[in-house]
Amino acid sequence: MWEVRQVLIVAGSMYVDPEDRDSYLTGCLEVVTAARATPGCLDFTISGDLVEPGRINVYERWETEEQLLAFRGSGPTEEQQVAIRGAKVYRYVISAVETP
């Protein structure tokens, strides 16, 4: 029998000054590592866009909103928040169908 469950996806883009993007991404290494080790995190990545030099792509997949919010308690550092010039990041609830 097929199992239907919901997953939470957070996806979008953030913008930093192009000359600061590499250092911003380097500063995210600990966040990505911590997220992937967090219960309920199915995937988590932050990466530089191949076309826009100041764009950073965000993709996260979580089992539940509670697990996402527990992780989010820490949030970005003040230095990271100051570097962000804009963001369009959205949260989606998706019904996932798993085949037997």
Secondary structure, DSSP 8 states (H G I E B T S, - for coil): --EEEEEEEEEEEEE--GGGHHHHHHHTHHHHHHHHTSTTEEEEEEEE-SS-TTEEEEEEEES-HHHHHHHHTS---HHHHHH--EEEEEEEEEEEEE--
